[in-house]
Amino acid sequence: MADLTPTTDRPGLHVSKPSPNAPATGSAVCHCGASATATGDSQVRALVEGYTANHGAAHNRTGR
Ligand SMILES: [Zn+2]
């Protein structure tokens, strides 16, 4: 499990949903230093959208 969790050394986005009836959990760490976690399907969806819109590869699109 620790291998899948993003850290500042290995930035990224990780989402897991153990079973269809269990709430999803997500964690995101960006190389810029931002990090966030979320629990629950809607919160995780917002986390993923916010990360992809503002962090991760988005830094390359804006040149920052
Ligand atoms: Zn970032």
N, CA, C, O and the ligand as a Tripos MOL2 file, in Angstrom:
@<TRIPOS>MOLECULE
protein
  257   255    65     0     0
PROTEIN
NO_CHARGES

@<TRIPOS>ATOM
      1 N           0.8450   -1.2070    0.0000 N.3       1 MET1
      2 CA          0.0000    0.0000    0.0000 C.3       1 MET1
      3 C           0.8700    1.2430    0.0000 C.2       1 MET1
      4 O           0.5730    2.2270   -0.6760 O.2       1 MET1
      5 N           1.9620    1.1830    0.7770 N.am      2 ALA2
      6 CA          2.8510    2.3390    0.8290 C.3       2 ALA2
      7 C           3.4670    2.6240   -0.5270 C.2       2 ALA2
      8 O           3.7920    3.7680   -0.8460 O.2       2 ALA2
      9 N           3.6250    1.5700   -1.3260 N.am      3 ASP3
     10 CA          4.2070    1.7500   -2.6510 C.3       3 ASP3
     11 C           3.2930    2.5450   -3.5690 C.2       3 ASP3
     12 O           3.7550    3.1440   -4.5400 O.2       3 ASP3
     13 N           2.0040    2.5550   -3.2690 N.am      4 LEU4
     14 CA          1.0500    3.2250   -4.1490 C.3       4 LEU4
     15 C           0.7410    4.6430   -3.7000 C.2       4 LEU4
     16 O           0.1160    5.4040   -4.4380 O.2       4 LEU4
     17 N           1.1700    5.0060   -2.5040 N.am      5 THR5
     18 CA          0.8300    6.3200   -1.9870 C.3       5 THR5
     19 C           1.8240    7.3560   -2.4820 C.2       5 THR5
     20 O           3.0270    7.2060   -2.2700 O.2       5 THR5
     21 N           1.3430    8.4010   -3.1360 N.am      6 PRO6
     22 CA          2.2640    9.4240   -3.6310 C.3       6 PRO6
     23 C           2.9810   10.1360   -2.4980 C.2       6 PRO6
     24 O           2.4140   10.3570   -1.4280 O.2       6 PRO6
     25 N           4.2230   10.4890   -2.7430 N.am      7 THR7
     26 CA          4.9920   11.2850   -1.8000 C.3       7 THR7
     27 C           5.6650   12.4140   -2.5770 C.2       7 THR7
     28 O           5.6010   12.4600   -3.8060 O.2       7 THR7
     29 N           6.2950   13.3030   -1.8630 N.am      8 THR8
     30 CA          6.9920   14.3830   -2.5610 C.3       8 THR8
     31 C           8.1410   13.8370   -3.3980 C.2       8 THR8
     32 O           8.5560   14.4620   -4.3740 O.2       8 THR8
     33 N           8.6570   12.6620   -3.0110 N.am      9 ASP9
     34 CA          9.7000   12.0410   -3.8180 C.3       9 ASP9
     35 C           9.1330   11.4070   -5.0790 C.2       9 ASP9
     36 O           9.8010   11.3360   -6.1100 O.2       9 ASP9
     37 N           7.9010   10.9530   -4.9820 N.am     10 ARG10
     38 CA          7.2600   10.3390   -6.1410 C.3      10 ARG10
     39 C           5.8770   10.9490   -6.2930 C.2      10 ARG10
     40 O           4.8830   10.3490   -5.8840 O.2      10 ARG10
     41 N           5.8080   12.1360   -6.8780 N.am     11 PRO11
     42 CA          4.5260   12.8310   -6.9920 C.3      11 PRO11
     43 C           3.5560   12.0550   -7.8730 C.2      11 PRO11
     44 O           3.9510   11.2950   -8.7570 O.2      11 PRO11
     45 N           2.2970   12.2690   -7.6050 N.am     12 GLY12
     46 CA          1.3070   11.6100   -8.4410 C.3      12 GLY12
     47 C          -0.0500   11.5830   -7.7790 C.2      12 GLY12
     48 O          -0.2810   12.1800   -6.7270 O.2      12 GLY12
     49 N          -0.9160   10.8830   -8.4250 N.am     13 LEU13
     50 CA         -2.3080   10.7960   -7.9970 C.3      13 LEU13
     51 C          -2.6420    9.3340   -7.8080 C.2      13 LEU13
     52 O          -2.3870    8.5070   -8.6820 O.2      13 LEU13
     53 N          -3.2170    9.0210   -6.6550 N.am     14 HIS14
     54 CA         -3.5960    7.6360   -6.4130 C.3      14 HIS14
     55 C          -5.0260    7.5940   -5.9020 C.2      14 HIS14
     56 O          -5.3850    8.3090   -4.9660 O.2      14 HIS14
     57 N          -5.8250    6.7630   -6.5180 N.am     15 VAL15
     58 CA         -7.2150    6.5820   -6.1110 C.3      15 VAL15
     59 C          -7.4460    5.0980   -5.9380 C.2      15 VAL15
     60 O          -7.0360    4.2960   -6.7770 O.2      15 VAL15
     61 N          -8.1080    4.7280   -4.8430 N.am     16 SER16
     62 CA         -8.4660    3.3320   -4.6730 C.3      16 SER16
     63 C          -9.9130    3.2340   -4.2410 C.2      16 SER16
     64 O         -10.4400    4.0930   -3.5340 O.2      16 SER16
     65 N         -10.5340    2.1630   -4.6870 N.am     17 LYS17
     66 CA        -11.9110    1.8850   -4.2960 C.3      17 LYS17
     67 C         -11.9650    0.3940   -4.0300 C.2      17 LYS17
     68 O         -12.0920   -0.4090   -4.9550 O.2      17 LYS17
     69 N         -11.8660    0.0230   -2.7430 N.am     18 PRO18
     70 CA        -11.7010   -1.3930   -2.3870 C.3      18 PRO18
     71 C         -12.8480   -2.2660   -2.8490 C.2      18 PRO18
     72 O         -12.6360   -3.4230   -3.2110 O.2      18 PRO18
     73 N         -14.0570   -1.7330   -2.8450 N.am     19 SER19
     74 CA        -15.1970   -2.5170   -3.3050 C.3      19 SER19
     75 C         -16.2810   -1.5550   -3.7570 C.2      19 SER19
     76 O         -16.2590   -0.3810   -3.3880 O.2      19 SER19
     77 N         -17.2290   -2.0370   -4.5530 N.am     20 PRO20
     78 CA        -18.2820   -1.1350   -5.0580 C.3      20 PRO20
     79 C         -19.0710   -0.4450   -3.9560 C.2      20 PRO20
     80 O         -19.6110    0.6420   -4.1620 O.2      20 PRO20
     81 N         -19.1390   -1.0720   -2.7860 N.am     21 ASN21
     82 CA        -19.9250   -0.5010   -1.7010 C.3      21 ASN21
     83 C         -19.0990    0.3500   -0.7470 C.2      21 ASN21
     84 O         -19.6510    0.9860    0.1520 O.2      21 ASN21
     85 N         -17.7860    0.3690   -0.9330 N.am     22 ALA22
     86 CA        -16.9220    1.1370   -0.0490 C.3      22 ALA22
     87 C         -16.6330    2.4930   -0.6730 C.2      22 ALA22
     88 O         -16.5400    2.6080   -1.8950 O.2      22 ALA22
     89 N         -16.4920    3.5090    0.1480 N.am     23 PRO23
     90 CA        -16.1670    4.8250   -0.4010 C.3      23 PRO23
     91 C         -14.7660    4.8310   -0.9870 C.2      23 PRO23
     92 O         -13.8510    4.2050   -0.4520 O.2      23 PRO23
     93 N         -14.6120    5.5370   -2.0830 N.am     24 ALA24
     94 CA        -13.2900    5.6830   -2.6800 C.3      24 ALA24
     95 C         -12.4180    6.5590   -1.7960 C.2      24 ALA24
     96 O         -12.9020    7.4380   -1.0830 O.2      24 ALA24
     97 N         -11.1180    6.2970   -1.8630 N.am     25 THR25
     98 CA        -10.1670    7.1730   -1.1940 C.3      25 THR25
     99 C          -9.1190    7.5940   -2.2090 C.2      25 THR25
    100 O          -8.7670    6.8400   -3.1160 O.2      25 THR25
    101 N          -8.6350    8.7970   -2.0400 N.am     26 GLY26
    102 CA         -7.6440    9.2860   -2.9820 C.3      26 GLY26
    103 C          -6.6220   10.1500   -2.2900 C.2      26 GLY26
    104 O          -6.8990   10.7780   -1.2680 O.2      26 GLY26
    105 N          -5.4310   10.1740   -2.8640 N.am     27 SER27
    106 CA         -4.3920   11.0690   -2.3890 C.3      27 SER27
    107 C          -3.6230   11.5930   -3.5880 C.2      27 SER27
    108 O          -3.4320   10.8960   -4.5840 O.2      27 SER27
    109 N          -3.1950   12.8200   -3.4680 N.am     28 ALA28
    110 CA         -2.4590   13.4460   -4.5580 C.3      28 ALA28
    111 C          -1.3140   14.2520   -3.9760 C.2      28 ALA28
    112 O          -1.4800   14.9800   -2.9970 O.2      28 ALA28
    113 N          -0.1590   14.1140   -4.5860 N.am     29 VAL29
    114 CA          1.0000   14.9120   -4.2090 C.3      29 VAL29
    115 C           1.6120   15.4490   -5.4880 C.2      29 VAL29
    116 O           1.8700   14.6960   -6.4260 O.2      29 VAL29
    117 N           1.8420   16.7460   -5.5210 N.am     30 CYS30
    118 CA          2.3920   17.3690   -6.7150 C.3      30 CYS30
    119 C           3.8610   17.6990   -6.4800 C.2      30 CYS30
    120 O           4.2980   17.9060   -5.3480 O.2      30 CYS30
    121 N           4.6070   17.7430   -7.5770 N.am     31 HIS31
    122 CA          6.0270   18.0880   -7.4480 C.3      31 HIS31
    123 C           6.2140   19.5240   -6.9870 C.2      31 HIS31
    124 O           7.3110   19.8930   -6.5680 O.2      31 HIS31
    125 N           5.1580   20.3540   -7.0550 N.am     32 CYS32
    126 CA          5.2610   21.7310   -6.5720 C.3      32 CYS32
    127 C           5.1210   21.8060   -5.0570 C.2      32 CYS32
    128 O           5.3220   22.8680   -4.4680 O.2      32 CYS32
    129 N           4.7780   20.6820   -4.4170 N.am     33 GLY33
    130 CA          4.6770   20.6640   -2.9800 C.3      33 GLY33
    131 C           3.2510   20.5660   -2.4710 C.2      33 GLY33
    132 O           3.0370   20.3130   -1.2850 O.2      33 GLY33
    133 N           2.2750   20.7590   -3.3410 N.am     34 ALA34
    134 CA          0.8830   20.6490   -2.9320 C.3      34 ALA34
    135 C           0.5300   19.1910   -2.6950 C.2      34 ALA34
    136 O           1.0060   18.3000   -3.3990 O.2      34 ALA34
    137 N          -0.3170   18.9580   -1.6870 N.am     35 SER35
    138 CA         -0.7820   17.6020   -1.4500 C.3      35 SER35
    139 C          -2.1910   17.6630   -0.9080 C.2      35 SER35
    140 O          -2.5850   18.6510   -0.2880 O.2      35 SER35
    141 N          -2.9460   16.6120   -1.1390 N.am     36 ALA36
    142 CA         -4.3230   16.5660   -0.6770 C.3      36 ALA36
    143 C          -4.7590   15.1270   -0.5860 C.2      36 ALA36
    144 O          -4.2340   14.2540   -1.2780 O.2      36 ALA36
    145 N          -5.7370   14.8880    0.2840 N.am     37 THR37
    146 CA         -6.3520   13.5800    0.3640 C.3      37 THR37
    147 C          -7.8490   13.7700    0.3640 C.2      37 THR37
    148 O          -8.3470   14.8430    0.7050 O.2      37 THR37
    149 N          -8.5690   12.7290   -0.0190 N.am     38 ALA38
    150 CA        -10.0220   12.8040   -0.0530 C.3      38 ALA38
    151 C         -10.6040   11.4350    0.2350 C.2      38 ALA38
    152 O          -9.9990   10.4090   -0.0780 O.2      38 ALA38
    153 N         -11.7690   11.4300    0.8260 N.am     39 THR39
    154 CA        -12.5020   10.1960    1.0810 C.3      39 THR39
    155 C         -13.9410   10.3870    0.6340 C.2      39 THR39
    156 O         -14.5720   11.3960    0.9510 O.2      39 THR39
    157 N         -14.4550    9.4150   -0.1030 N.am     40 GLY40
    158 CA        -15.8150    9.5220   -0.6220 C.3      40 GLY40
    159 C         -15.7800    9.7800   -2.1130 C.2      40 GLY40
    160 O         -14.9270   10.5200   -2.6040 O.2      40 GLY40
    161 N         -16.7090    9.1690   -2.8340 N.am     41 ASP41
    162 CA        -16.6610    9.2210   -4.2990 C.3      41 ASP41
    163 C         -16.6580   10.6480   -4.8220 C.2      41 ASP41
    164 O         -15.8440   10.9770   -5.6860 O.2      41 ASP41
    165 N         -17.5360   11.4980   -4.3300 N.am     42 SER42
    166 CA        -17.6190   12.8480   -4.8770 C.3      42 SER42
    167 C         -16.4010   13.6710   -4.4910 C.2      42 SER42
    168 O         -15.9200   14.4790   -5.2850 O.2      42 SER42
    169 N         -15.8970   13.4700   -3.2710 N.am     43 GLN43
    170 CA        -14.7090   14.2070   -2.8510 C.3      43 GLN43
    171 C         -13.4950   13.7780   -3.6540 C.2      43 GLN43
    172 O         -12.6650   14.6050   -4.0330 O.2      43 GLN43
    173 N         -13.3940   12.4780   -3.9110 N.am     44 VAL44
    174 CA        -12.2560   11.9870   -4.6920 C.3      44 VAL44
    175 C         -12.3440   12.5110   -6.1240 C.2      44 VAL44
    176 O         -11.3280   12.8620   -6.7220 O.2      44 VAL44
    177 N         -13.5530   12.5620   -6.6690 N.am     45 ARG45
    178 CA        -13.7130   13.0900   -8.0260 C.3      45 ARG45
    179 C         -13.2570   14.5500   -8.0800 C.2      45 ARG45
    180 O         -12.5870   14.9660   -9.0250 O.2      45 ARG45
    181 N         -13.6260   15.3160   -7.0580 N.am     46 ALA46
    182 CA        -13.2100   16.7150   -7.0090 C.3      46 ALA46
    183 C         -11.7030   16.8280   -6.8540 C.2      46 ALA46
    184 O         -11.0800   17.7140   -7.4390 O.2      46 ALA46
    185 N         -11.1130   15.9300   -6.0670 N.am     47 LEU47
    186 CA         -9.6610   15.9320   -5.8850 C.3      47 LEU47
    187 C          -8.9640   15.6810   -7.2200 C.2      47 LEU47
    188 O          -8.0220   16.3870   -7.5800 O.2      47 LEU47
    189 N          -9.4330   14.6720   -7.9460 N.am     48 VAL48
    190 CA         -8.8170   14.3300   -9.2310 C.3      48 VAL48
    191 C          -8.9630   15.4890  -10.2080 C.2      48 VAL48
    192 O          -8.0090   15.8440  -10.9000 O.2      48 VAL48
    193 N         -10.1520   16.0790  -10.2690 N.am     49 GLU49
    194 CA        -10.3660   17.1820  -11.2060 C.3      49 GLU49
    195 C          -9.5060   18.3850  -10.8450 C.2      49 GLU49
    196 O          -8.9350   19.0320  -11.7220 O.2      49 GLU49
    197 N          -9.4160   18.6790   -9.5660 N.am     50 GLY50
    198 CA         -8.6020   19.8110   -9.1470 C.3      50 GLY50
    199 C          -7.1270   19.5820   -9.4000 C.2      50 GLY50
    200 O          -6.3980   20.4980   -9.7800 O.2      50 GLY50
    201 N          -6.6890   18.3350   -9.1850 N.am     51 TYR51
    202 CA         -5.2750   18.0310   -9.4040 C.3      51 TYR51
    203 C          -4.9350   18.1180  -10.8860 C.2      51 TYR51
    204 O          -3.9340   18.7270  -11.2620 O.2      51 TYR51
    205 N          -5.7580   17.5180  -11.7180 N.am     52 THR52
    206 CA         -5.4550   17.5170  -13.1530 C.3      52 THR52
    207 C          -5.6090   18.9080  -13.7430 C.2      52 THR52
    208 O          -4.9520   19.2390  -14.7310 O.2      52 THR52
    209 N          -6.4810   19.7380  -13.1430 N.am     53 ALA53
    210 CA         -6.6770   21.0870  -13.6740 C.3      53 ALA53
    211 C          -5.5580   22.0290  -13.2540 C.2      53 ALA53
    212 O          -5.1920   22.9330  -14.0050 O.2      53 ALA53
    213 N          -5.0130   21.8250  -12.0630 N.am     54 ASN54
    214 CA         -4.0900   22.8090  -11.5010 C.3      54 ASN54
    215 C          -2.6960   22.2690  -11.2030 C.2      54 ASN54
    216 O          -1.7670   23.0500  -10.9940 O.2      54 ASN54
    217 N          -2.5320   20.9400  -11.1810 N.am     55 HIS55
    218 CA         -1.2440   20.3680  -10.7970 C.3      55 HIS55
    219 C          -0.8710   19.2570  -11.7610 C.2      55 HIS55
    220 O          -1.5310   19.0400  -12.7780 O.2      55 HIS55
    221 N           0.1950   18.5620  -11.4210 N.am     56 GLY56
    222 CA          0.6370   17.4830  -12.2820 C.3      56 GLY56
    223 C           0.9790   18.0050  -13.6660 C.2      56 GLY56
    224 O           1.7640   18.9420  -13.8120 O.2      56 GLY56
    225 N           0.3870   17.3960  -14.6750 N.am     57 ALA57
    226 CA          0.6850   17.7840  -16.0610 C.3      57 ALA57
    227 C           0.2600   19.2070  -16.3620 C.2      57 ALA57
    228 O           0.7670   19.8130  -17.3050 O.2      57 ALA57
    229 N          -0.6660   19.7570  -15.5760 N.am     58 ALA58
    230 CA         -1.1280   21.1250  -15.8330 C.3      58 ALA58
    231 C           0.0190   22.1210  -15.6960 C.2      58 ALA58
    232 O           0.0060   23.1620  -16.3530 O.2      58 ALA58
    233 N           1.0130   21.8220  -14.8540 N.am     59 HIS59
    234 CA          2.1540   22.7160  -14.7320 C.3      59 HIS59
    235 C           2.8830   22.8350  -16.0650 C.2      59 HIS59
    236 O           3.3770   23.9050  -16.4190 O.2      59 HIS59
    237 N           2.9450   21.7420  -16.7900 N.am     60 ASN60
    238 CA          3.6210   21.7650  -18.0910 C.3      60 ASN60
    239 C           2.8290   22.5960  -19.0950 C.2      60 ASN60
    240 O           3.4180   23.2860  -19.9270 O.2      60 ASN60
    241 N           1.5060   22.5370  -19.0270 N.am     61 ARG61
    242 CA          0.6920   23.3030  -19.9820 C.3      61 ARG61
    243 C           0.8530   24.8020  -19.7560 C.2      61 ARG61
    244 O           0.8350   25.5850  -20.7050 O.2      61 ARG61
    245 N           1.0090   25.1950  -18.4980 N.am     62 THR62
    246 CA          1.1370   26.6220  -18.2150 C.3      62 THR62
    247 C           2.5830   27.0740  -18.2080 C.2      62 THR62
    248 O           2.8500   28.2680  -18.0730 O.2      62 THR62
    249 N           3.5200   26.1510  -18.3490 N.am     63 GLY63
    250 CA          4.9290   26.5040  -18.3560 C.3      63 GLY63
    251 C           5.4940   26.7530  -16.9910 C.2      63 GLY63
    252 O           6.6230   27.2290  -16.8720 O.2      63 GLY63
    253 N           4.7390   26.4430  -15.9430 N.am     64 ARG64
    254 CA          5.2290   26.5980  -14.5760 C.3      64 ARG64
    255 C           5.5520   25.2340  -14.0110 C.2      64 ARG64
    256 O           5.9830   25.1270  -12.8630 O.2      64 ARG64
    257 ZN          1.3690   21.5340   -8.3750 Zn       65 ZN65
@<TRIPOS>BOND
     1     1     2 1
     2     2     3 1
     3     3     4 2
     4     3     5 am
     5     5     6 1
     6     6     7 1
     7     7     8 2
     8     7     9 am
     9     9    10 1
    10    10    11 1
    11    11    12 2
    12    11    13 am
    13    13    14 1
    14    14    15 1
    15    15    16 2
    16    15    17 am
    17    17    18 1
    18    18    19 1
    19    19    20 2
    20    19    21 am
    21    21    22 1
    22    22    23 1
    23    23    24 2
    24    23    25 am
    25    25    26 1
    26    26    27 1
    27    27    28 2
    28    27    29 am
    29    29    30 1
    30    30    31 1
    31    31    32 2
    32    31    33 am
    33    33    34 1
    34    34    35 1
    35    35    36 2
    36    35    37 am
    37    37    38 1
    38    38    39 1
    39    39    40 2
    40    39    41 am
    41    41    42 1
    42    42    43 1
    43    43    44 2
    44    43    45 am
    45    45    46 1
    46    46    47 1
    47    47    48 2
    48    47    49 am
    49    49    50 1
    50    50    51 1
    51    51    52 2
    52    51    53 am
    53    53    54 1
    54    54    55 1
    55    55    56 2
    56    55    57 am
    57    57    58 1
    58    58    59 1
    59    59    60 2
    60    59    61 am
    61    61    62 1
    62    62    63 1
    63    63    64 2
    64    63    65 am
    65    65    66 1
    66    66    67 1
    67    67    68 2
    68    67    69 am
    69    69    70 1
    70    70    71 1
    71    71    72 2
    72    71    73 am
    73    73    74 1
    74    74    75 1
    75    75    76 2
    76    75    77 am
    77    77    78 1
    78    78    79 1
    79    79    80 2
    80    79    81 am
    81    81    82 1
    82    82    83 1
    83    83    84 2
    84    83    85 am
    85    85    86 1
    86    86    87 1
    87    87    88 2
    88    87    89 am
    89    89    90 1
    90    90    91 1
    91    91    92 2
    92    91    93 am
    93    93    94 1
    94    94    95 1
    95    95    96 2
    96    95    97 am
    97    97    98 1
    98    98    99 1
    99    99   100 2
   100    99   101 am
   101   101   102 1
   102   102   103 1
   103   103   104 2
   104   103   105 am
   105   105   106 1
   106   106   107 1
   107   107   108 2
   108   107   109 am
   109   109   110 1
   110   110   111 1
   111   111   112 2
   112   111   113 am
   113   113   114 1
   114   114   115 1
   115   115   116 2
   116   115   117 am
   117   117   118 1
   118   118   119 1
   119   119   120 2
   120   119   121 am
   121   121   122 1
   122   122   123 1
   123   123   124 2
   124   123   125 am
   125   125   126 1
   126   126   127 1
   127   127   128 2
   128   127   129 am
   129   129   130 1
   130   130   131 1
   131   131   132 2
   132   131   133 am
   133   133   134 1
   134   134   135 1
   135   135   136 2
   136   135   137 am
   137   137   138 1
   138   138   139 1
   139   139   140 2
   140   139   141 am
   141   141   142 1
   142   142   143 1
   143   143   144 2
   144   143   145 am
   145   145   146 1
   146   146   147 1
   147   147   148 2
   148   147   149 am
   149   149   150 1
   150   150   151 1
   151   151   152 2
   152   151   153 am
   153   153   154 1
   154   154   155 1
   155   155   156 2
   156   155   157 am
   157   157   158 1
   158   158   159 1
   159   159   160 2
   160   159   161 am
   161   161   162 1
   162   162   163 1
   163   163   164 2
   164   163   165 am
   165   165   166 1
   166   166   167 1
   167   167   168 2
   168   167   169 am
   169   169   170 1
   170   170   171 1
   171   171   172 2
   172   171   173 am
   173   173   174 1
   174   174   175 1
   175   175   176 2
   176   175   177 am
   177   177   178 1
   178   178   179 1
   179   179   180 2
   180   179   181 am
   181   181   182 1
   182   182   183 1
   183   183   184 2
   184   183   185 am
   185   185   186 1
   186   186   187 1
   187   187   188 2
   188   187   189 am
   189   189   190 1
   190   190   191 1
   191   191   192 2
   192   191   193 am
   193   193   194 1
   194   194   195 1
   195   195   196 2
   196   195   197 am
   197   197   198 1
   198   198   199 1
   199   199   200 2
   200   199   201 am
   201   201   202 1
   202   202   203 1
   203   203   204 2
   204   203   205 am
   205   205   206 1
   206   206   207 1
   207   207   208 2
   208   207   209 am
   209   209   210 1
   210   210   211 1
   211   211   212 2
   212   211   213 am
   213   213   214 1
   214   214   215 1
   215   215   216 2
   216   215   217 am
   217   217   218 1
   218   218   219 1
   219   219   220 2
   220   219   221 am
   221   221   222 1
   222   222   223 1
   223   223   224 2
   224   223   225 am
   225   225   226 1
   226   226   227 1
   227   227   228 2
   228   227   229 am
   229   229   230 1
   230   230   231 1
   231   231   232 2
   232   231   233 am
   233   233   234 1
   234   234   235 1
   235   235   236 2
   236   235   237 am
   237   237   238 1
   238   238   239 1
   239   239   240 2
   240   239   241 am
   241   241   242 1
   242   242   243 1
   243   243   244 2
   244   243   245 am
   245   245   246 1
   246   246   247 1
   247   247   248 2
   248   247   249 am
   249   249   250 1
   250   250   251 1
   251   251   252 2
   252   251   253 am
   253   253   254 1
   254   254   255 1
   255   255   256 2
@<TRIPOS>SUBSTRUCTURE
     1 MET1         2 RESIDUE 1 A MET
     2 ALA2         6 RESIDUE 1 A ALA
     3 ASP3        10 RESIDUE 1 A ASP
     4 LEU4        14 RESIDUE 1 A LEU
     5 THR5        18 RESIDUE 1 A THR
     6 PRO6        22 RESIDUE 1 A PRO
     7 THR7        26 RESIDUE 1 A THR
     8 THR8        30 RESIDUE 1 A THR
     9 ASP9        34 RESIDUE 1 A ASP
    10 ARG10       38 RESIDUE 1 A ARG
    11 PRO11       42 RESIDUE 1 A PRO
    12 GLY12       46 RESIDUE 1 A GLY
    13 LEU13       50 RESIDUE 1 A LEU
    14 HIS14       54 RESIDUE 1 A HIS
    15 VAL15       58 RESIDUE 1 A VAL
    16 SER16       62 RESIDUE 1 A SER
    17 LYS17       66 RESIDUE 1 A LYS
    18 PRO18       70 RESIDUE 1 A PRO
    19 SER19       74 RESIDUE 1 A SER
    20 PRO20       78 RESIDUE 1 A PRO
    21 ASN21       82 RESIDUE 1 A ASN
    22 ALA22       86 RESIDUE 1 A ALA
    23 PRO23       90 RESIDUE 1 A PRO
    24 ALA24       94 RESIDUE 1 A ALA
    25 THR25       98 RESIDUE 1 A THR
    26 GLY26      102 RESIDUE 1 A GLY
    27 SER27      106 RESIDUE 1 A SER
    28 ALA28      110 RESIDUE 1 A ALA
    29 VAL29      114 RESIDUE 1 A VAL
    30 CYS30      118 RESIDUE 1 A CYS
    31 HIS31      122 RESIDUE 1 A HIS
    32 CYS32      126 RESIDUE 1 A CYS
    33 GLY33      130 RESIDUE 1 A GLY
    34 ALA34      134 RESIDUE 1 A ALA
    35 SER35      138 RESIDUE 1 A SER
    36 ALA36      142 RESIDUE 1 A ALA
    37 THR37      146 RESIDUE 1 A THR
    38 ALA38      150 RESIDUE 1 A ALA
    39 THR39      154 RESIDUE 1 A THR
    40 GLY40      158 RESIDUE 1 A GLY
    41 ASP41      162 RESIDUE 1 A ASP
    42 SER42      166 RESIDUE 1 A SER
    43 GLN43      170 RESIDUE 1 A GLN
    44 VAL44      174 RESIDUE 1 A VAL
    45 ARG45      178 RESIDUE 1 A ARG
    46 ALA46      182 RESIDUE 1 A ALA
    47 LEU47      186 RESIDUE 1 A LEU
    48 VAL48      190 RESIDUE 1 A VAL
    49 GLU49      194 RESIDUE 1 A GLU
    50 GLY50      198 RESIDUE 1 A GLY
    51 TYR51      202 RESIDUE 1 A TYR
    52 THR52      206 RESIDUE 1 A THR
    53 ALA53      210 RESIDUE 1 A ALA
    54 ASN54      214 RESIDUE 1 A ASN
    55 HIS55      218 RESIDUE 1 A HIS
    56 GLY56      222 RESIDUE 1 A GLY
    57 ALA57      226 RESIDUE 1 A ALA
    58 ALA58      230 RESIDUE 1 A ALA
    59 HIS59      234 RESIDUE 1 A HIS
    60 ASN60      238 RESIDUE 1 A ASN
    61 ARG61      242 RESIDUE 1 A ARG
    62 THR62      246 RESIDUE 1 A THR
    63 GLY63      250 RESIDUE 1 A GLY
    64 ARG64      254 RESIDUE 1 A ARG
    65 ZN65       257 GROUP 0 **** ****
